[in-house]
Amino acid sequence: MSVYYTAPWDGSKATAFQRGFRMIVGNPFIRNETAANQYRQLTFTCLDALDTRTGETKSMPNRICKEAIMANVRFPTCWDGKNLDCADHSSHVAYP
């Protein structure tokens, strides 16, 4: 996997996570659509052309995608600044 750090909107410096840092995306215990609608951390886009960036869905496309299926994974962007991990792999990070 490639990880890219982008400059924060306020012009401050982006800092790489320390060795041993862990986190997960979303909630692995979600089992129904109503609960899943609370989250947009994992979505999919059916690429009909390589520059397609519209038509995000919360489930895998159910049709043929001419070019590919793009998975959009949005990790939390806020960290508590001290814990590298926790039992649920998510309490030490948050979405703004």
Jmol script that loads the backbone (N, CA, C; Angstrom):
load data "model"
ATOM      1  N   MET A   1       0.842  -1.158   0.000  1.00  0.00           N
ATOM      2  CA  MET A   1       0.000   0.000   0.000  1.00  0.00           C
ATOM      3  C   MET A   1       0.895   1.231   0.000  1.00  0.00           C
ATOM      4  N   SER A   2       0.482   2.232  -0.727  1.00  0.00           N
ATOM      5  CA  SER A   2       1.173   3.515  -0.727  1.00  0.00           C
ATOM      6  C   SER A   2       0.437   4.471   0.201  1.00  0.00           C
ATOM      7  N   VAL A   3       1.177   5.200   0.995  1.00  0.00           N
ATOM      8  CA  VAL A   3       0.595   6.192   1.893  1.00  0.00           C
ATOM      9  C   VAL A   3       1.127   7.552   1.484  1.00  0.00           C
ATOM     10  N   TYR A   4       0.215   8.490   1.290  1.00  0.00           N
ATOM     11  CA  TYR A   4       0.605   9.836   0.910  1.00  0.00           C
ATOM     12  C   TYR A   4       0.198  10.795   2.020  1.00  0.00           C
ATOM     13  N   TYR A   5       1.095  11.670   2.393  1.00  0.00           N
ATOM     14  CA  TYR A   5       0.796  12.705   3.368  1.00  0.00           C
ATOM     15  C   TYR A   5       0.602  14.005   2.596  1.00  0.00           C
ATOM     16  N   THR A   6      -0.531  14.626   2.798  1.00  0.00           N
ATOM     17  CA  THR A   6      -0.782  15.902   2.132  1.00  0.00           C
ATOM     18  C   THR A   6      -0.691  17.024   3.155  1.00  0.00           C
ATOM     19  N   ALA A   7      -0.307  18.175   2.698  1.00  0.00           N
ATOM     20  CA  ALA A   7      -0.158  19.321   3.591  1.00  0.00           C
ATOM     21  C   ALA A   7      -1.504  19.694   4.202  1.00  0.00           C
ATOM     22  N   PRO A   8      -1.547  19.968   5.505  1.00  0.00           N
ATOM     23  CA  PRO A   8      -2.791  20.407   6.136  1.00  0.00           C
ATOM     24  C   PRO A   8      -3.289  21.718   5.518  1.00  0.00           C
ATOM     25  N   TRP A   9      -4.593  21.930   5.607  1.00  0.00           N
ATOM     26  CA  TRP A   9      -5.215  23.116   5.017  1.00  0.00           C
ATOM     27  C   TRP A   9      -4.686  24.407   5.623  1.00  0.00           C
ATOM     28  N   ASP A  10      -4.263  24.351   6.875  1.00  0.00           N
ATOM     29  CA  ASP A  10      -3.820  25.577   7.534  1.00  0.00           C
ATOM     30  C   ASP A  10      -2.340  25.885   7.302  1.00  0.00           C
ATOM     31  N   GLY A  11      -1.668  25.088   6.483  1.00  0.00           N
ATOM     32  CA  GLY A  11      -0.272  25.340   6.171  1.00  0.00           C
ATOM     33  C   GLY A  11       0.709  24.765   7.171  1.00  0.00           C
ATOM     34  N   SER A  12       0.212  24.114   8.234  1.00  0.00           N
ATOM     35  CA  SER A  12       1.116  23.499   9.205  1.00  0.00           C
ATOM     36  C   SER A  12       1.778  22.260   8.591  1.00  0.00           C
ATOM     37  N   LYS A  13       2.714  21.677   9.299  1.00  0.00           N
ATOM     38  CA  LYS A  13       3.499  20.568   8.786  1.00  0.00           C
ATOM     39  C   LYS A  13       2.808  19.216   9.037  1.00  0.00           C
ATOM     40  N   ALA A  14       2.751  18.378   8.020  1.00  0.00           N
ATOM     41  CA  ALA A  14       2.255  17.006   8.176  1.00  0.00           C
ATOM     42  C   ALA A  14       3.386  16.155   8.734  1.00  0.00           C
ATOM     43  N   THR A  15       3.058  15.286   9.681  1.00  0.00           N
ATOM     44  CA  THR A  15       4.061  14.444  10.325  1.00  0.00           C
ATOM     45  C   THR A  15       3.683  12.983  10.169  1.00  0.00           C
ATOM     46  N   ALA A  16       4.631  12.144   9.786  1.00  0.00           N
ATOM     47  CA  ALA A  16       4.385  10.704   9.641  1.00  0.00           C
ATOM     48  C   ALA A  16       4.120  10.085  11.005  1.00  0.00           C
ATOM     49  N   PHE A  17       3.316   9.028  11.045  1.00  0.00           N
ATOM     50  CA  PHE A  17       3.054   8.320  12.289  1.00  0.00           C
ATOM     51  C   PHE A  17       4.310   7.613  12.777  1.00  0.00           C
ATOM     52  N   GLN A  18       4.393   7.422  14.075  1.00  0.00           N
ATOM     53  CA  GLN A  18       5.512   6.711  14.670  1.00  0.00           C
ATOM     54  C   GLN A  18       5.426   5.217  14.353  1.00  0.00           C
ATOM     55  N   ARG A  19       6.574   4.535  14.366  1.00  0.00           N
ATOM     56  CA  ARG A  19       6.611   3.093  14.143  1.00  0.00           C
ATOM     57  C   ARG A  19       5.701   2.415  15.176  1.00  0.00           C
ATOM     58  N   GLY A  20       4.886   1.476  14.714  1.00  0.00           N
ATOM     59  CA  GLY A  20       3.968   0.757  15.591  1.00  0.00           C
ATOM     60  C   GLY A  20       2.561   1.322  15.636  1.00  0.00           C
ATOM     61  N   PHE A  21       2.346   2.458  14.969  1.00  0.00           N
ATOM     62  CA  PHE A  21       1.010   3.067  14.955  1.00  0.00           C
ATOM     63  C   PHE A  21       0.054   2.171  14.178  1.00  0.00           C
ATOM     64  N   ARG A  22      -1.157   1.980  14.716  1.00  0.00           N
ATOM     65  CA  ARG A  22      -2.171   1.149  14.049  1.00  0.00           C
ATOM     66  C   ARG A  22      -3.532   1.822  14.147  1.00  0.00           C
ATOM     67  N   MET A  23      -4.362   1.611  13.117  1.00  0.00           N
ATOM     68  CA  MET A  23      -5.748   2.082  13.138  1.00  0.00           C
ATOM     69  C   MET A  23      -6.531   1.313  12.084  1.00  0.00           C
ATOM     70  N   ILE A  24      -7.846   1.317  12.220  1.00  0.00           N
ATOM     71  CA  ILE A  24      -8.709   0.686  11.234  1.00  0.00           C
ATOM     72  C   ILE A  24      -9.631   1.750  10.646  1.00  0.00           C
ATOM     73  N   VAL A  25     -10.275   1.385   9.548  1.00  0.00           N
ATOM     74  CA  VAL A  25     -11.223   2.271   8.872  1.00  0.00           C
ATOM     75  C   VAL A  25     -12.635   1.802   9.197  1.00  0.00           C
ATOM     76  N   GLY A  26     -13.497   2.736   9.570  1.00  0.00           N
ATOM     77  CA  GLY A  26     -14.899   2.402   9.814  1.00  0.00           C
ATOM     78  C   GLY A  26     -15.124   1.555  11.042  1.00  0.00           C
ATOM     79  N   ASN A  27     -16.179   0.758  11.002  1.00  0.00           N
ATOM     80  CA  ASN A  27     -16.569  -0.083  12.132  1.00  0.00           C
ATOM     81  C   ASN A  27     -16.801  -1.501  11.619  1.00  0.00           C
ATOM     82  N   PRO A  28     -15.967  -2.468  12.007  1.00  0.00           N
ATOM     83  CA  PRO A  28     -16.107  -3.827  11.479  1.00  0.00           C
ATOM     84  C   PRO A  28     -17.343  -4.567  11.980  1.00  0.00           C
ATOM     85  N   PHE A  29     -18.066  -4.003  12.937  1.00  0.00           N
ATOM     86  CA  PHE A  29     -19.244  -4.667  13.484  1.00  0.00           C
ATOM     87  C   PHE A  29     -20.554  -4.216  12.827  1.00  0.00           C
ATOM     88  N   ILE A  30     -20.488  -3.313  11.861  1.00  0.00           N
ATOM     89  CA  ILE A  30     -21.681  -2.855  11.141  1.00  0.00           C
ATOM     90  C   ILE A  30     -22.243  -4.033  10.340  1.00  0.00           C
ATOM     91  N   ARG A  31     -23.524  -4.295  10.488  1.00  0.00           N
ATOM     92  CA  ARG A  31     -24.143  -5.425   9.797  1.00  0.00           C
ATOM     93  C   ARG A  31     -25.426  -5.067   9.055  1.00  0.00           C
ATOM     94  N   ASN A  32     -25.793  -3.765   9.008  1.00  0.00           N
ATOM     95  CA  ASN A  32     -26.994  -3.410   8.255  1.00  0.00           C
ATOM     96  C   ASN A  32     -26.796  -2.050   7.592  1.00  0.00           C
ATOM     97  N   GLU A  33     -27.617  -1.769   6.613  1.00  0.00           N
ATOM     98  CA  GLU A  33     -27.467  -0.552   5.813  1.00  0.00           C
ATOM     99  C   GLU A  33     -27.692   0.715   6.631  1.00  0.00           C
ATOM    100  N   THR A  34     -28.630   0.692   7.562  1.00  0.00           N
ATOM    101  CA  THR A  34     -28.899   1.875   8.379  1.00  0.00           C
ATOM    102  C   THR A  34     -27.656   2.279   9.155  1.00  0.00           C
ATOM    103  N   ALA A  35     -27.004   1.316   9.782  1.00  0.00           N
ATOM    104  CA  ALA A  35     -25.783   1.614  10.534  1.00  0.00           C
ATOM    105  C   ALA A  35     -24.655   2.025   9.590  1.00  0.00           C
ATOM    106  N   ALA A  36     -24.560   1.380   8.446  1.00  0.00           N
ATOM    107  CA  ALA A  36     -23.501   1.702   7.475  1.00  0.00           C
ATOM    108  C   ALA A  36     -23.641   3.123   6.952  1.00  0.00           C
ATOM    109  N   ASN A  37     -24.854   3.645   6.884  1.00  0.00           N
ATOM    110  CA  ASN A  37     -25.070   4.998   6.381  1.00  0.00           C
ATOM    111  C   ASN A  37     -24.463   6.069   7.281  1.00  0.00           C
ATOM    112  N   GLN A  38     -24.075   5.695   8.503  1.00  0.00           N
ATOM    113  CA  GLN A  38     -23.413   6.637   9.401  1.00  0.00           C
ATOM    114  C   GLN A  38     -21.959   6.856   8.992  1.00  0.00           C
ATOM    115  N   TYR A  39     -21.437   5.973   8.160  1.00  0.00           N
ATOM    116  CA  TYR A  39     -20.020   5.996   7.813  1.00  0.00           C
ATOM    117  C   TYR A  39     -19.832   6.150   6.306  1.00  0.00           C
ATOM    118  N   ARG A  40     -18.790   6.885   5.903  1.00  0.00           N
ATOM    119  CA  ARG A  40     -18.438   6.960   4.485  1.00  0.00           C
ATOM    120  C   ARG A  40     -16.948   6.716   4.321  1.00  0.00           C
ATOM    121  N   GLN A  41     -16.379   5.934   5.211  1.00  0.00           N
ATOM    122  CA  GLN A  41     -14.949   5.701   5.158  1.00  0.00           C
ATOM    123  C   GLN A  41     -14.543   4.744   4.059  1.00  0.00           C
ATOM    124  N   LEU A  42     -15.432   3.864   3.647  1.00  0.00           N
ATOM    125  CA  LEU A  42     -15.126   2.915   2.581  1.00  0.00           C
ATOM    126  C   LEU A  42     -16.227   2.995   1.538  1.00  0.00           C
ATOM    127  N   THR A  43     -15.872   3.485   0.359  1.00  0.00           N
ATOM    128  CA  THR A  43     -16.828   3.574  -0.738  1.00  0.00           C
ATOM    129  C   THR A  43     -16.167   3.050  -2.007  1.00  0.00           C
ATOM    130  N   PHE A  44     -16.972   2.862  -3.031  1.00  0.00           N
ATOM    131  CA  PHE A  44     -16.488   2.324  -4.297  1.00  0.00           C
ATOM    132  C   PHE A  44     -16.971   3.197  -5.447  1.00  0.00           C
ATOM    133  N   THR A  45     -16.174   3.264  -6.500  1.00  0.00           N
ATOM    134  CA  THR A  45     -16.546   4.002  -7.706  1.00  0.00           C
ATOM    135  C   THR A  45     -16.308   3.097  -8.902  1.00  0.00           C
ATOM    136  N   CYS A  46     -17.327   2.945  -9.729  1.00  0.00           N
ATOM    137  CA  CYS A  46     -17.216   2.173 -10.961  1.00  0.00           C
ATOM    138  C   CYS A  46     -16.593   3.087 -12.016  1.00  0.00           C
ATOM    139  N   LEU A  47     -15.395   2.744 -12.470  1.00  0.00           N
ATOM    140  CA  LEU A  47     -14.699   3.596 -13.438  1.00  0.00           C
ATOM    141  C   LEU A  47     -15.073   3.202 -14.865  1.00  0.00           C
ATOM    142  N   ASP A  48     -15.917   4.024 -15.473  1.00  0.00           N
ATOM    143  CA  ASP A  48     -16.259   3.812 -16.883  1.00  0.00           C
ATOM    144  C   ASP A  48     -15.182   4.404 -17.781  1.00  0.00           C
ATOM    145  N   ALA A  49     -14.386   5.316 -17.239  1.00  0.00           N
ATOM    146  CA  ALA A  49     -13.212   5.897 -17.899  1.00  0.00           C
ATOM    147  C   ALA A  49     -12.180   6.087 -16.784  1.00  0.00           C
ATOM    148  N   LEU A  50     -10.927   6.140 -17.146  1.00  0.00           N
ATOM    149  CA  LEU A  50      -9.884   6.248 -16.130  1.00  0.00           C
ATOM    150  C   LEU A  50      -9.976   7.521 -15.299  1.00  0.00           C
ATOM    151  N   ASP A  51     -10.634   8.559 -15.827  1.00  0.00           N
ATOM    152  CA  ASP A  51     -10.755   9.806 -15.068  1.00  0.00           C
ATOM    153  C   ASP A  51     -12.097   9.951 -14.344  1.00  0.00           C
ATOM    154  N   THR A  52     -12.893   8.885 -14.273  1.00  0.00           N
ATOM    155  CA  THR A  52     -14.173   8.920 -13.569  1.00  0.00           C
ATOM    156  C   THR A  52     -13.945   9.142 -12.081  1.00  0.00           C
ATOM    157  N   ARG A  53     -14.651  10.081 -11.487  1.00  0.00           N
ATOM    158  CA  ARG A  53     -14.546  10.315 -10.049  1.00  0.00           C
ATOM    159  C   ARG A  53     -15.916  10.579  -9.428  1.00  0.00           C
ATOM    160  N   THR A  54     -16.964  10.158 -10.111  1.00  0.00           N
ATOM    161  CA  THR A  54     -18.314  10.350  -9.594  1.00  0.00           C
ATOM    162  C   THR A  54     -19.016   9.003  -9.488  1.00  0.00           C
ATOM    163  N   GLY A  55     -20.108   8.985  -8.758  1.00  0.00           N
ATOM    164  CA  GLY A  55     -20.891   7.764  -8.627  1.00  0.00           C
ATOM    165  C   GLY A  55     -20.437   6.873  -7.486  1.00  0.00           C
ATOM    166  N   GLU A  56     -19.929   7.474  -6.396  1.00  0.00           N
ATOM    167  CA  GLU A  56     -19.512   6.691  -5.234  1.00  0.00           C
ATOM    168  C   GLU A  56     -20.686   5.945  -4.633  1.00  0.00           C
ATOM    169  N   THR A  57     -20.451   4.693  -4.256  1.00  0.00           N
ATOM    170  CA  THR A  57     -21.469   3.884  -3.588  1.00  0.00           C
ATOM    171  C   THR A  57     -20.862   3.244  -2.340  1.00  0.00           C
ATOM    172  N   LYS A  58     -21.705   2.837  -1.414  1.00  0.00           N
ATOM    173  CA  LYS A  58     -21.230   2.181  -0.203  1.00  0.00           C
ATOM    174  C   LYS A  58     -21.099   0.674  -0.379  1.00  0.00           C
ATOM    175  N   SER A  59     -21.527   0.175  -1.535  1.00  0.00           N
ATOM    176  CA  SER A  59     -21.384  -1.254  -1.807  1.00  0.00           C
ATOM    177  C   SER A  59     -20.657  -1.423  -3.138  1.00  0.00           C
ATOM    178  N   MET A  60     -20.121  -2.610  -3.336  1.00  0.00           N
ATOM    179  CA  MET A  60     -19.419  -2.894  -4.585  1.00  0.00           C
ATOM    180  C   MET A  60     -20.373  -2.679  -5.763  1.00  0.00           C
ATOM    181  N   PRO A  61     -19.891  -2.150  -6.876  1.00  0.00           N
ATOM    182  CA  PRO A  61     -20.756  -1.970  -8.047  1.00  0.00           C
ATOM    183  C   PRO A  61     -21.364  -3.309  -8.480  1.00  0.00           C
ATOM    184  N   ASN A  62     -22.611  -3.268  -8.888  1.00  0.00           N
ATOM    185  CA  ASN A  62     -23.291  -4.490  -9.328  1.00  0.00           C
ATOM    186  C   ASN A  62     -23.454  -4.520 -10.845  1.00  0.00           C
ATOM    187  N   ARG A  63     -22.542  -3.855 -11.522  1.00  0.00           N
ATOM    188  CA  ARG A  63     -22.538  -3.844 -12.985  1.00  0.00           C
ATOM    189  C   ARG A  63     -21.102  -3.911 -13.477  1.00  0.00           C
ATOM    190  N   ILE A  64     -20.932  -4.117 -14.760  1.00  0.00           N
ATOM    191  CA  ILE A  64     -19.593  -4.161 -15.335  1.00  0.00           C
ATOM    192  C   ILE A  64     -19.023  -2.756 -15.386  1.00  0.00           C
ATOM    193  N   CYS A  65     -17.824  -2.601 -14.884  1.00  0.00           N
ATOM    194  CA  CYS A  65     -17.115  -1.324 -14.914  1.00  0.00           C
ATOM    195  C   CYS A  65     -16.096  -1.407 -16.037  1.00  0.00           C
ATOM    196  N   LYS A  66     -16.189  -0.530 -17.020  1.00  0.00           N
ATOM    197  CA  LYS A  66     -15.346  -0.628 -18.215  1.00  0.00           C
ATOM    198  C   LYS A  66     -13.857  -0.611 -17.922  1.00  0.00           C
ATOM    199  N   GLU A  67     -13.417   0.209 -16.980  1.00  0.00           N
ATOM    200  CA  GLU A  67     -11.984   0.342 -16.705  1.00  0.00           C
ATOM    201  C   GLU A  67     -11.548  -0.378 -15.435  1.00  0.00           C
ATOM    202  N   ALA A  68     -12.269  -0.155 -14.334  1.00  0.00           N
ATOM    203  CA  ALA A  68     -11.869  -0.743 -13.059  1.00  0.00           C
ATOM    204  C   ALA A  68     -12.882  -0.367 -11.989  1.00  0.00           C
ATOM    205  N   ILE A  69     -12.680  -0.913 -10.792  1.00  0.00           N
ATOM    206  CA  ILE A  69     -13.424  -0.503  -9.607  1.00  0.00           C
ATOM    207  C   ILE A  69     -12.421   0.180  -8.686  1.00  0.00           C
ATOM    208  N   MET A  70     -12.731   1.399  -8.290  1.00  0.00           N
ATOM    209  CA  MET A  70     -11.840   2.139  -7.393  1.00  0.00           C
ATOM    210  C   MET A  70     -12.400   2.053  -5.973  1.00  0.00           C
ATOM    211  N   ALA A  71     -11.579   1.597  -5.040  1.00  0.00           N
ATOM    212  CA  ALA A  71     -11.953   1.591  -3.626  1.00  0.00           C
ATOM    213  C   ALA A  71     -11.429   2.880  -3.001  1.00  0.00           C
ATOM    214  N   ASN A  72     -12.295   3.590  -2.317  1.00  0.00           N
ATOM    215  CA  ASN A  72     -11.938   4.845  -1.649  1.00  0.00           C
ATOM    216  C   ASN A  72     -11.907   4.573  -0.150  1.00  0.00           C
ATOM    217  N   VAL A  73     -10.735   4.607   0.434  1.00  0.00           N
ATOM    218  CA  VAL A  73     -10.568   4.312   1.851  1.00  0.00           C
ATOM    219  C   VAL A  73     -10.127   5.592   2.561  1.00  0.00           C
ATOM    220  N   ARG A  74     -10.947   6.069   3.463  1.00  0.00           N
ATOM    221  CA  ARG A  74     -10.659   7.311   4.172  1.00  0.00           C
ATOM    222  C   ARG A  74     -10.333   7.006   5.632  1.00  0.00           C
ATOM    223  N   PHE A  75      -9.067   7.147   5.974  1.00  0.00           N
ATOM    224  CA  PHE A  75      -8.626   6.889   7.336  1.00  0.00           C
ATOM    225  C   PHE A  75      -8.901   8.096   8.222  1.00  0.00           C
ATOM    226  N   PRO A  76      -9.040   7.876   9.533  1.00  0.00           N
ATOM    227  CA  PRO A  76      -9.201   9.012  10.449  1.00  0.00           C
ATOM    228  C   PRO A  76      -8.028   9.988  10.304  1.00  0.00           C
ATOM    229  N   THR A  77      -8.298  11.254  10.467  1.00  0.00           N
ATOM    230  CA  THR A  77      -7.245  12.260  10.313  1.00  0.00           C
ATOM    231  C   THR A  77      -6.846  12.912  11.629  1.00  0.00           C
ATOM    232  N   CYS A  78      -7.509  12.563  12.720  1.00  0.00           N
ATOM    233  CA  CYS A  78      -7.159  13.122  14.020  1.00  0.00           C
ATOM    234  C   CYS A  78      -6.654  12.007  14.933  1.00  0.00           C
ATOM    235  N   TRP A  79      -5.561  12.269  15.640  1.00  0.00           N
ATOM    236  CA  TRP A  79      -4.928  11.308  16.533  1.00  0.00           C
ATOM    237  C   TRP A  79      -4.782  11.939  17.900  1.00  0.00           C
ATOM    238  N   ASP A  80      -4.884  11.155  18.973  1.00  0.00           N
ATOM    239  CA  ASP A  80      -4.767  11.712  20.323  1.00  0.00           C
ATOM    240  C   ASP A  80      -3.342  12.148  20.680  1.00  0.00           C
ATOM    241  N   GLY A  81      -2.383  11.833  19.821  1.00  0.00           N
ATOM    242  CA  GLY A  81      -1.024  12.308  20.000  1.00  0.00           C
ATOM    243  C   GLY A  81      -0.159  11.508  20.943  1.00  0.00           C
ATOM    244  N   LYS A  82      -0.716  10.443  21.553  1.00  0.00           N
ATOM    245  CA  LYS A  82       0.108   9.670  22.479  1.00  0.00           C
ATOM    246  C   LYS A  82      -0.006   8.160  22.312  1.00  0.00           C
ATOM    247  N   ASN A  83      -1.181   7.624  22.051  1.00  0.00           N
ATOM    248  CA  ASN A  83      -1.362   6.176  21.937  1.00  0.00           C
ATOM    249  C   ASN A  83      -1.123   5.698  20.509  1.00  0.00           C
ATOM    250  N   LEU A  84      -0.237   4.726  20.351  1.00  0.00           N
ATOM    251  CA  LEU A  84       0.042   4.170  19.024  1.00  0.00           C
ATOM    252  C   LEU A  84      -1.032   3.181  18.607  1.00  0.00           C
ATOM    253  N   ASP A  85      -1.754   2.618  19.550  1.00  0.00           N
ATOM    254  CA  ASP A  85      -2.807   1.651  19.278  1.00  0.00           C
ATOM    255  C   ASP A  85      -3.677   1.549  20.520  1.00  0.00           C
ATOM    256  N   CYS A  86      -4.820   0.892  20.407  1.00  0.00           N
ATOM    257  CA  CYS A  86      -5.687   0.609  21.535  1.00  0.00           C
ATOM    258  C   CYS A  86      -6.427  -0.682  21.221  1.00  0.00           C
ATOM    259  N   ALA A  87      -7.181  -1.205  22.169  1.00  0.00           N
ATOM    260  CA  ALA A  87      -7.822  -2.512  22.005  1.00  0.00           C
ATOM    261  C   ALA A  87      -8.722  -2.587  20.769  1.00  0.00           C
ATOM    262  N   ASP A  88      -9.468  -1.518  20.475  1.00  0.00           N
ATOM    263  CA  ASP A  88     -10.370  -1.543  19.315  1.00  0.00           C
ATOM    264  C   ASP A  88      -9.736  -0.939  18.061  1.00  0.00           C
ATOM    265  N   HIS A  89      -8.488  -0.540  18.141  1.00  0.00           N
ATOM    266  CA  HIS A  89      -7.722   0.049  17.027  1.00  0.00           C
ATOM    267  C   HIS A  89      -8.342   1.330  16.476  1.00  0.00           C
ATOM    268  N   SER A  90      -9.270   1.936  17.229  1.00  0.00           N
ATOM    269  CA  SER A  90      -9.896   3.158  16.716  1.00  0.00           C
ATOM    270  C   SER A  90     -10.168   4.249  17.750  1.00  0.00           C
ATOM    271  N   SER A  91     -10.136   3.943  19.033  1.00  0.00           N
ATOM    272  CA  SER A  91     -10.455   4.952  20.055  1.00  0.00           C
ATOM    273  C   SER A  91      -9.411   6.058  20.148  1.00  0.00           C
ATOM    274  N   HIS A  92      -8.220   5.824  19.664  1.00  0.00           N
ATOM    275  CA  HIS A  92      -7.145   6.827  19.735  1.00  0.00           C
ATOM    276  C   HIS A  92      -7.106   7.744  18.515  1.00  0.00           C
ATOM    277  N   VAL A  93      -8.014   7.513  17.560  1.00  0.00           N
ATOM    278  CA  VAL A  93      -8.117   8.335  16.355  1.00  0.00           C
ATOM    279  C   VAL A  93      -9.565   8.739  16.134  1.00  0.00           C
ATOM    280  N   ALA A  94      -9.793   9.752  15.316  1.00  0.00           N
ATOM    281  CA  ALA A  94     -11.164  10.215  15.075  1.00  0.00           C
ATOM    282  C   ALA A  94     -11.249  10.905  13.715  1.00  0.00           C
ATOM    283  N   TYR A  95     -12.480  10.984  13.228  1.00  0.00           N
ATOM    284  CA  TYR A  95     -12.774  11.772  12.034  1.00  0.00           C
ATOM    285  C   TYR A  95     -13.244  13.137  12.514  1.00  0.00           C
ATOM    286  N   PRO A  96     -12.764  14.212  11.896  1.00  0.00           N
ATOM    287  CA  PRO A  96     -13.185  15.550  12.365  1.00  0.00           C
ATOM    288  C   PRO A  96     -14.662  15.810  12.121  1.00  0.00           C
TER     289      PRO A  96
END
end "model"
wireframe off; spacefill off
backbone 0.3
color backbone group
